[in-house]
Amino acid sequence: VEGRVLCLARPRLPPRLPRPAPEVPLPRVVLVPAVFGSDGAELDHLPPDIAGVVIAAFGAGHLAETMADRAATLADRMPVILASATGAGPVLERTYGYRGGERDLIARGLIPAGSLSPAKARLLLILALAAGRTRDEIAALLNS
C-alpha cells in the first residue's frame, strides 16, 4: 500500500514436537470422514490399539447428531480432533450451537483443528501422542 508492504496476516510457526525415536512404533490414529447418510457407527468398532481419531467434518466443523453422540463418547477415552473436510478455512468455535454443531462438539470434548486439514491434523496428533502430550496439551498445540 503506497509503496510499502502491508501484512494483513502474519504466518504462524508450526508447533514444535520432538522427532519420535525410530525404534518406537508410532501411535495409531485414524481419519474418519463424515459423509451424508452415515450415523458414525464405524466409531463404535475401532480396533483397541487406536490412540486417537481425526474426524473430517462437514463445513466448518459439523456432524450429524448420531455421529456427534458417538464422537463425544469416544472423546471420553481418547483425543478426537474435529477438522473441516472443505479443503479451506478453519473449524469454527463459537457460531453454531445445535446438536452436532461445533460449539456442542467442543463442549463435549472434541478438539478443533483450527485451519489444519484433516490429514495435517492426523499427522500432528500422531506426533503429539508419540511425544506423550496430554489432551489439553494437544488442544493447545492446535490452537496456538
Disulfide bonds with the S-S distance in Angstrom:
none
